[in-house]
Amino acid sequence: MPSNDQFTAQSTVLPPLPERMRPRTLADYVGQKHLVGEGCILRNMISSGNLSSFILWGPPGVGKTTLAGIIASTLNRDFYTLSAVSAGVKDVRDVIERAKGRSVFSQGASPVLFIDEIHRFSKSQQDALLGAVENGTIVLIGATTENPSFEVITPLLSRCQVFVLKSLEVDDLQTLLDRALRTDVLLKEKDIRINENEALLRYSGGDARKLLNILEIVVDSFAGKPGPIEIDNSVVTSCIQENLAIYDKDGEMHYDIISAFIKSIRGSDPNAAVYYLARMLDGGEDPLFIARRLCLSASEDVGLANPNALLLANACFQVVHQIGMPEARIPLAEVTVYLASSPKSNASYMAVEKALATVKEDRTKAVPLHLRNAPTKLMEDLGYSDGYKYAHDYPGHFVDLEFMPKGLEGTVFYEPAPNPHEDRLKAYLKACWPKYYV
């Protein structure tokens, strides 16, 4: 069982329940039997003491960080930890320099460097690890919720094994729940009766950390009330609804906050947009997810009212990918303010939506012969390309030629929005197509 000896009920400040219940040995570790069960690959690696670099890939709260700590302590290795959310290249190099000394405690064995959320490391940060991993200065254990094939650079990935962790099963969650009630320094002193556990297990979503957080919230909601703590599905649901202000990057708040973020940009409110950006960053949201949404907003909401918006948003995505957090917050804020402060137009978005609706009604419209290529003599004889007029051969680089399929002549999908840039586009289109644009 995980020991709570280091915690006492009289302690001034107790860590949260998930930290108090964190297992210290493999015997106490719950779940991932395919990796740490008897005869399985990670257990064999630990038993032999022959530890090589690897990446743990799995959803939140399934024991990635805990497993790394257990491995390092079981093998009596120095253990360094970095979070990709806050660490930079300098932090990586400092750890590597310390690891080169190989302290007496580690008895000459390579220290373990654990990097949480390694997918958030930029290319340069991951590059800084290569030499030390290659020559054995450190044993790297990375943890990620994202597919490492896409988020970890190939040279580093080739030097690491990848182990896939799974969401915890119902039996695993029940084991953790029972253990917390029986052994936690605070909970074991209370009269807690779980009459129904369906909501507890369902809201946890296979995440041990979330399960224990919910349990602690529910128990705390009974503070000062007499009698036993009676927990059922309705009590759990009520407590969860009252605590939705907690940002959960994998839950409902993830979608609520990003929705408010995009709508604030669309509504031209840079202050609200930056506020929701800060909420996401503070909650640990993936900065590349935010950068991708900025690119979409630049196209859908700003559009041709300010064509530079998409260029800047795309540049932001590239910069965020290259530098990572925490520096990535700066370009994200810059582009957020720029998009929110730009004039808005969804005209190009509406144009493609109208065109797609038209295509779905009839996908059989033939391309006019004069617009088809004629790479062979037969196609030329059949009239392909016959009658096509090359626009650059005519004054103003324009010639009045029908480009729509038969039956769609004169259909207008793009209606320029009223803003300075699209006013200029509309004037040009009216000069070219006075019969369509008035």
Helices and strands as residue ranges (DSSP letters): H 17-20, G 26-28, H 33-36, H 41-48, E 54-57, H 64-74, E 79-83, H 89-100, G 104-106, E 112-116, G 118-120, H 123-134, E 139-144, H 148-151, H 154-157, E 161-164, H 170-183, G 187-189, E 192-194, H 198-204, H 208-220, E 229-231, H 233-242, H 252-266, H 270-282, H 287-297, I 298-302, G 303-305, H 308-323, H 329-340, H 347-361, G 369-371, H 377-381, G 391-393, G 395-397, H 420-432
